[in-house]
Amino acid sequence: MQTKALKIAITTAACLWLAACGFALRGSTSLAANMQPVYISAQRDSQELKQSLKRQFVINDVAVTKRRNEAKLIVVIKLLDEQKRSAALDREARDAEYALYESASVELQAPDGKNLKGPHTLQQRRLIVNDPNNPVGEETESTIVRAEMREQLSIRLARQVEYWSHQMHAQP
């Protein structure tokens, strides 16, 4: 009797701990086999986002090629804008909160360069509480938050590509 109660208690504690840590199951990003491998095209200022998107594809078993001529689908991404805006001021007119914005566009092209879908713009926004007495901490936190925003943006870009690929695959 005690072992059954202990098992239930341990299972409940594990579920609560897992929920509290922020773990969430995410769906996988899949592309039809006839649309792989994909090539990710990005401008020089979008390389970090490109690497993040490539990582999302690799995690989800989507073949990515380094050569455009080997690709069956071209994913073109552009980091359009990154901004930092003051959201609130403290009593001394210093930034108490600021907002970070990033936006990127994605479009799909055929290997011959013909536009298949898009461009579609996606945005990420984060509000950060600032300690005006710690400017080094603010810069460090901004860098970390921007990296997290790019990772989230790449997940959303991958999901957009998946959605479009399923649309194209369903069409005759």
N, C-alpha and C positions, 0 to 999 in steps of 0.2 A: 504494500500500500504506500509506504514511504517512497519507494523507488519511482512509482508512477507519479506521485506528487512532485518529486524532485525533477523528473524528466519534464513535466509540464512547466515547472518554475524555470528551469534552464532554457527551455524552448522559448518561453515568453520573454525572458531576459535577453536572449539572443536577438529576438525579433525587435524588441524595443531598442537595443543598442544599435542594430543595423539601421533602423529608421532614424534614430537620433544622429547618426554620423553623416546623414545626407545621401546615403547610397540609394540609387534608383536604377531600376532596369531600364535600359534604353533599347529601342528597336534597332535592328541591324539595317544598314544601308546596303541594298543589293541592286545590282544591275544585271540585265539579261546577258547571257554568255555571248550572244551575237553582237553586243555593243562593247565588248571588251577586247583588247585593252583600251584604256582611256589615256589621253594626253592632257596635261594641265598646262595651259598657257597663261602666263602672268607677266606683267611689266616688272621692271626692276624694283619699284617701290612696293610691290605686292608679294615679294618672295617669301616673307614670313607666313603670310596667309596661304600661299601656295604649298609650303611645306606642311602646314597644319592640315590642309585639305587632303594632301597626299597621305598623311598619317591616318586620317579618317577612312580613306578608301582602303588602305592596306589592312587596317584593323578589321574591316568588314569584308575582306577577301575579294576586293575589286582589283583587277589587274591594272597597273599603271605602268606606262612605258615612258622612257626618256626621249624617244624618237617620234616626232610628229608623223612621219610617213608610215609607222607601224600601227598607229591608232585607228580604231574604228569609230571613235567619238572624241571630239575635242571639247574640253571644258575651259572656257575663257573666263578668268576672274580678274577683277580690278578692285583694288582698295581705293574707294572714291574720296573718302573724307575721314579725318580724325580731328576731333575738336575737344577742347576743354573749356567749359563755361562756368562762371560763378553762379551758384544756385542760391546762396544765402550769405549774408554778412554778419559778423559779430559786432559787439558794441564799439569796437575800434575801427570799423569799416574794413576788416580783413576777411578773406574768404573763410567762412565757417563750414560751408558745404560747396562742393563743385561737382559738376556732371561731366562724364566722359562720353563721347559719342564716336562711333565708328560705323561706316557704311561701306558696303561692297556690292558689286554687281557680278552676276553670273550669266553666262549664255552658253548654249550648246551649238556646236558646229559639226557639220559632216567633215570627213577627211579632205574634201575638196574646198573647204572654206565656206560652204553654203550655210547660212544661219538656219538652225532647226528650231530653237526655242530661245526666248529671252530677247534682250537682256532683262533681268529682274533684279531689283535692288533690295538688299536686306540691311537692317540696322541693328546695332547693339547699343544699349545705353546703361550706364551705371552711375549711381549717386554715391559720392564718397564724403564722409564727414572728415573735416580737416582740423588738424591741430596746428594753429598758426605759429606756435612756438617751436615747432619741429619741422623746418623746411626740408631737411634731408629725408625724414620719414615720409613726407608728402611725395617726394620724387620717387622714392623706392616703392611706395604703395601704388603710385600711378603706373609704374613700370609693370608691377605684378598684376594689377587689375587689367591693364591693356593686354597682357599676354593671355589672361583668362578670357577676355572679351574676344580675342582673335580665335581662340580655341572654340568658343561657343559659336562664333560666326562661321567657322569652318564646318561645324556639325550641321548648322542650318543650311549652308551651301550644299553639303553632301546630300541632305534630305531633299533639297530642291531638285538636284540632278536626278536623284532616285525617282521622284514624282514624275518628272518629265520623261524619264526613260520608260517608266511603266505606261505613260500615256502614249508614247511613240510605239511601244511594243504592242499595245492593244489595237492600234490603228492598222487597217489592212494596207 
